[in-house]
Amino acid sequence: MKSSISFLLLVFAFSFSSIAQPDGQESIFGSRGRVNEQRGAFLWHSETAGTAARGSGNLSLIGATRYGLTSTLELSTHLAFDYWIPNLSLKKIWRRNDWVISSRHALASATPGMKWAQSHHHFDLVADEPVPFLLSTTNELLVSRPFIDRQGCNGAQPWLILTASASFSFGLPFGGYEGREMQAHFMANRGEAWAGQGFYGCLKTHADWQMLPNAVLRGGVRYYAGSFTGTHAVELDATMEFFIRSRLSLSGGCLFSLAGYEGLNRVGFLPFVDLSWYFGRHDAMQTGLFEKDVIKSISRKKRRRLF
């Protein structure tokens, strides 16, 4: 606990120290204009309706690792969990102007993780019986509203993105596994679908704020309902992402869980640290979300204010 708090304080200290930069001095992104170009691309987090630009993306230890197949199609996975729960998701943008609308479709298999838990005698997470092949799927609809910082054509990038989403997850049984509910926060509500036995739905709100030229503050609230004990759960998350180099970021944050799971305290807490490397082109106005068709879709009145 003390180490995680110390880390968060360190990240905030580094972030706020950038305020003292003299006007005109280059930041970690290079020139001040380059900051405006890149920040819009980096602000479109995996929890937004946006996708990575074609041929670009990021590698993350904990968060989603993403790759842009096209300017509207993105492939992603969580590398930290692939050993236990191999997962893959595909996000597609269907509409992008003042509002961005997309859908995400994911598959995951908890079979390797449950077999690992059995071999290490973690019977609070898995039943002591043969584990068949298990598969779960998630389908999600995301809607994002970017708020544009109007600084001229080359600098018109979002400084705040608000996102709302709704998803439904369920398990596909491929055997006679009876299983048991996972006795852990952040797992009990998802475990029934992972085990191919149940389902859950999730309503989520999320915000990404360009707090400083080299720091982004992210946070969200999730509400879960499904076939787990208590039937309802709420999770909150907060993250500060600080760019220590133009394409390398260090993040620190925490997750809170409020639920009535059987045999557990009502409150769960999980701090985390993440490291991300961004690759490819991140000129948000030329690639990714803000392409020419977006600018053309803005009314003449708004275009006069924008430029």
C-alpha positions as CSV (number, residue, x, y, z in Angstrom):
1,M,0.0,0.0,0.0
2,K,2.7,2.5,1.0
3,S,4.8,1.7,-2.1
4,S,1.8,2.3,-4.4
5,I,1.0,5.6,-2.7
6,S,4.6,6.7,-3.0
7,F,4.6,5.8,-6.7
8,L,1.4,7.9,-7.4
9,L,2.9,10.9,-5.6
10,L,6.1,10.6,-7.6
11,V,4.1,10.5,-10.9
12,F,2.1,13.6,-9.8
13,A,5.3,15.4,-8.9
14,F,6.9,14.7,-12.3
15,S,3.7,15.7,-14.1
16,F,3.3,19.1,-12.3
17,S,7.0,19.9,-12.6
18,S,6.4,20.4,-16.4
19,I,4.3,23.5,-15.6
20,A,7.5,25.3,-14.8
21,Q,8.8,25.0,-18.4
22,P,9.5,28.4,-19.9
23,D,7.3,29.5,-22.8
24,G,8.7,28.1,-26.1
25,Q,10.8,25.4,-24.5
26,E,10.5,22.0,-26.0
27,S,8.7,19.4,-24.0
28,I,9.2,15.6,-24.1
29,F,7.2,15.5,-27.3
30,G,9.5,17.9,-29.1
31,S,8.2,21.3,-30.3
32,R,5.0,22.7,-28.8
33,G,3.2,22.2,-32.1
34,R,4.1,18.5,-32.0
35,V,2.5,18.2,-28.6
36,N,-0.8,19.4,-30.0
37,E,-0.6,16.9,-32.9
38,Q,0.2,13.8,-30.9
39,R,-1.9,14.4,-27.8
40,G,-5.1,13.8,-29.6
41,A,-4.0,10.4,-30.7
42,F,-2.7,9.4,-27.3
43,L,-5.9,10.6,-25.6
44,W,-8.0,8.1,-27.5
45,H,-7.6,5.3,-24.9
46,S,-8.7,1.7,-25.4
47,E,-11.8,2.5,-23.2
48,T,-13.0,5.1,-25.7
49,A,-14.8,4.5,-28.9
50,G,-11.7,5.5,-30.9
51,T,-9.2,3.2,-32.5
52,A,-5.5,3.3,-33.2
53,A,-4.5,4.7,-36.6
54,R,-3.6,2.3,-39.3
55,G,-0.2,0.6,-38.7
56,S,0.1,2.3,-35.2
57,G,-0.7,1.3,-31.7
58,N,0.9,0.5,-28.3
59,L,2.5,-2.2,-26.3
60,S,1.5,-2.2,-22.7
61,L,2.4,-4.5,-19.8
62,I,-1.0,-4.3,-18.0
63,G,-3.4,-2.3,-20.2
64,A,-4.6,-3.1,-23.6
65,T,-2.0,-3.7,-26.3
66,R,-3.5,-2.3,-29.5
67,Y,-2.8,-2.3,-33.3
68,G,-4.7,-0.4,-36.0
69,L,-5.6,-2.6,-38.9
70,T,-7.2,0.3,-40.7
71,S,-8.2,3.8,-39.6
72,T,-11.5,2.4,-38.3
73,L,-10.6,-1.2,-37.2
74,E,-8.4,-2.1,-34.2
75,L,-7.1,-5.4,-32.8
76,S,-6.2,-5.6,-29.1
77,T,-5.3,-8.0,-26.3
78,H,-4.1,-7.8,-22.7
79,L,-0.6,-9.3,-22.6
80,A,-0.4,-9.5,-18.9
81,F,-3.4,-11.9,-18.8
82,D,-2.7,-13.9,-22.0
83,Y,-0.9,-16.7,-20.1
84,W,-3.9,-17.4,-17.9
85,I,-6.8,-16.1,-20.0
86,P,-5.9,-15.8,-23.7
87,N,-8.0,-12.9,-25.0
88,L,-8.5,-11.1,-28.3
89,S,-10.8,-8.3,-29.2
90,L,-11.8,-6.4,-32.4
91,K,-13.1,-2.8,-32.3
92,K,-14.9,-1.2,-35.3
93,I,-15.8,2.5,-35.7
94,W,-19.2,2.9,-37.3
95,R,-19.6,6.7,-37.0
96,R,-17.2,9.5,-36.4
97,N,-18.0,13.2,-36.4
98,D,-19.0,15.2,-33.4
99,W,-19.8,11.8,-31.8
100,V,-17.8,8.6,-32.3
101,I,-19.7,5.3,-32.2
102,S,-18.0,1.9,-32.3
103,S,-18.5,-1.7,-31.3
104,R,-16.1,-4.1,-29.7
105,H,-16.3,-7.9,-29.8
106,A,-14.0,-10.1,-27.7
107,L,-13.2,-13.8,-27.1
108,A,-11.4,-15.2,-24.1
109,S,-10.6,-18.7,-22.7
110,A,-10.0,-19.2,-18.9
111,T,-9.0,-22.8,-19.4
112,P,-5.2,-22.3,-19.0
113,G,-5.7,-20.1,-15.9
114,M,-8.1,-22.6,-14.2
115,K,-5.7,-25.5,-14.8
116,W,-2.9,-23.4,-13.4
117,A,-5.0,-22.5,-10.3
118,Q,-5.7,-26.2,-9.8
119,S,-2.1,-27.2,-10.0
120,H,-1.2,-24.5,-7.4
121,H,-4.2,-25.5,-5.2
122,H,-6.1,-22.2,-5.5
123,F,-9.4,-23.9,-4.8
124,D,-10.9,-20.5,-3.8
125,L,-10.9,-19.8,-7.6
126,V,-11.5,-23.1,-9.2
127,A,-13.3,-26.4,-8.4
128,D,-11.3,-29.6,-7.9
129,E,-12.5,-31.3,-11.0
130,P,-11.4,-31.7,-14.7
131,V,-11.5,-28.4,-16.5
132,P,-12.8,-28.6,-20.2
133,F,-12.2,-26.1,-22.9
134,L,-14.0,-22.9,-21.8
135,L,-14.8,-19.9,-23.9
136,S,-16.5,-16.5,-23.1
137,T,-17.5,-13.7,-25.4
138,T,-18.2,-10.0,-24.9
139,N,-20.0,-7.6,-27.2
140,E,-19.9,-3.9,-26.4
141,L,-21.3,-0.7,-27.8
142,L,-19.2,2.5,-27.1
143,V,-20.1,6.2,-27.7
144,S,-17.5,8.9,-27.2
145,R,-17.8,12.7,-27.3
146,P,-14.6,14.6,-27.8
147,F,-14.2,18.2,-26.7
148,I,-12.0,20.1,-29.1
149,D,-9.3,22.6,-28.3
150,R,-9.6,25.1,-31.1
151,Q,-6.1,26.4,-31.7
152,G,-6.0,26.5,-35.5
153,C,-6.1,23.8,-38.1
154,N,-3.0,22.0,-37.1
155,G,-3.6,22.3,-33.4
156,A,-7.4,21.4,-33.2
157,Q,-7.2,18.3,-31.0
158,P,-9.4,16.9,-28.2
159,W,-8.5,17.9,-24.6
160,L,-11.3,15.9,-23.0
161,I,-13.1,12.7,-24.2
162,L,-16.2,11.4,-22.4
163,T,-17.3,7.8,-23.1
164,A,-20.3,5.7,-22.2
165,S,-20.7,2.0,-23.1
166,A,-22.9,-1.0,-22.6
167,S,-21.7,-4.6,-22.8
168,F,-22.9,-8.1,-22.4
169,S,-20.7,-11.2,-21.6
170,F,-21.6,-14.8,-21.4
171,G,-19.9,-18.2,-21.3
172,L,-20.0,-21.0,-23.9
173,P,-19.8,-24.4,-22.2
174,F,-17.8,-27.2,-23.9
175,G,-18.0,-29.8,-21.2
176,G,-19.6,-30.7,-17.9
177,Y,-17.6,-28.4,-15.6
178,E,-19.7,-27.4,-12.6
179,G,-17.2,-25.0,-11.1
180,R,-17.6,-22.5,-8.3
181,E,-17.7,-18.8,-7.9
182,M,-14.2,-17.2,-7.7
183,Q,-13.6,-15.8,-4.2
184,A,-11.9,-12.6,-5.2
185,H,-12.9,-9.0,-6.1
186,F,-12.7,-8.2,-9.8
187,M,-13.0,-11.9,-10.5
188,A,-16.3,-13.1,-8.9
189,N,-18.4,-10.9,-11.2
190,R,-16.6,-12.1,-14.3
191,G,-15.9,-15.7,-13.3
192,E,-19.3,-17.2,-14.1
193,A,-18.9,-16.2,-17.8
194,W,-15.2,-17.3,-17.8
195,A,-16.3,-20.7,-16.5
196,G,-18.9,-21.1,-19.3
197,Q,-21.7,-21.1,-16.7
198,G,-23.3,-17.7,-16.6
199,F,-23.4,-14.1,-17.8
200,Y,-23.1,-10.5,-16.8
201,G,-23.8,-7.1,-18.2
202,C,-21.9,-3.9,-17.7
203,L,-22.7,-0.2,-18.0
204,K,-19.6,2.1,-18.0
205,T,-18.7,5.8,-18.1
206,H,-15.2,6.9,-18.7
207,A,-13.3,10.1,-19.0
208,D,-9.8,11.0,-20.5
209,W,-8.5,14.4,-19.7
210,Q,-5.4,16.0,-21.1
211,M,-4.3,17.4,-17.8
212,L,-0.8,18.6,-18.9
213,P,1.0,18.4,-22.3
214,N,2.8,15.2,-21.0
215,A,0.2,13.8,-18.6
216,V,-3.3,12.3,-19.1
217,L,-5.7,11.6,-16.2
218,R,-8.2,8.8,-16.8
219,G,-11.0,7.4,-14.8
220,G,-14.3,5.6,-14.9
221,V,-17.2,3.9,-13.2
222,R,-18.5,0.4,-14.1
223,Y,-21.8,-1.1,-12.9
224,Y,-22.2,-4.9,-13.2
225,A,-25.2,-7.1,-13.0
226,G,-25.3,-10.9,-13.6
227,S,-25.4,-14.4,-12.3
228,F,-23.0,-14.0,-9.4
229,T,-23.7,-13.7,-5.7
230,G,-25.1,-10.3,-4.8
231,T,-26.1,-9.9,-8.6
232,H,-24.7,-6.3,-8.5
233,A,-21.2,-4.8,-8.3
234,V,-19.6,-1.4,-8.9
235,E,-16.0,-0.8,-9.8
236,L,-14.2,2.5,-10.0
237,D,-10.8,3.2,-11.6
238,A,-8.4,6.1,-11.7
239,T,-5.1,6.3,-13.7
240,M,-2.4,9.0,-14.3
241,E,-0.4,8.4,-17.5
242,F,2.8,10.4,-17.7
243,F,4.9,10.5,-20.8
244,I,8.6,10.2,-19.9
245,R,9.5,10.1,-23.6
246,S,7.7,11.0,-26.7
247,R,6.5,7.4,-27.2
248,L,7.1,5.9,-23.7
249,S,4.6,6.4,-20.8
250,L,4.5,5.4,-17.2
251,S,1.1,4.9,-15.5
252,G,0.0,4.5,-12.0
253,G,-3.5,4.0,-10.7
254,C,-5.9,1.9,-8.6
255,L,-9.2,0.0,-8.8
256,F,-11.9,-0.1,-6.3
257,S,-14.7,-2.7,-6.1
258,L,-17.9,-2.4,-4.1
259,A,-20.0,-5.6,-4.0
260,G,-21.7,-8.2,-1.8
261,Y,-19.8,-11.3,-2.9
262,E,-20.2,-14.3,-0.7
263,G,-17.4,-14.8,1.9
264,L,-15.6,-11.5,1.0
265,N,-15.4,-8.0,2.3
266,R,-17.7,-5.5,0.5
267,V,-14.8,-3.4,-0.6
268,G,-11.8,-4.4,-2.8
269,F,-8.7,-2.4,-3.7
270,L,-6.0,-3.0,-6.2
271,P,-3.2,-0.6,-7.1
272,F,-1.3,-1.1,-10.4
273,V,1.6,0.2,-12.4
274,D,1.9,0.1,-16.2
275,L,4.5,0.8,-18.9
276,S,3.4,1.6,-22.5
277,W,5.4,2.1,-25.7
278,Y,3.6,3.8,-28.6
279,F,4.6,3.0,-32.2
280,G,3.7,4.1,-35.7
281,R,2.2,7.4,-36.9
282,H,0.2,9.4,-34.3
283,D,-0.7,12.5,-36.3
284,A,-4.3,12.5,-35.2
285,M,-5.5,15.1,-37.8
286,Q,-4.2,13.1,-40.7
287,T,-4.8,9.5,-39.5
288,G,-7.0,7.8,-37.0
289,L,-10.2,9.6,-36.0
290,F,-9.7,13.1,-37.2
291,E,-9.4,12.5,-41.0
292,K,-10.7,14.9,-43.7
293,D,-14.2,13.3,-43.6
294,V,-14.6,14.4,-40.0
295,I,-13.6,18.1,-40.8
296,K,-16.0,18.0,-43.8
297,S,-18.8,16.9,-41.6
298,I,-18.6,19.9,-39.3
299,S,-21.0,22.7,-40.2
300,R,-19.7,25.9,-41.8
301,K,-20.4,27.8,-38.6
302,K,-18.4,25.4,-36.5
303,R,-15.6,25.4,-39.1
304,R,-15.2,29.2,-38.8
305,R,-14.8,28.8,-35.0
306,L,-12.4,25.9,-35.5
307,F,-10.1,27.6,-37.9
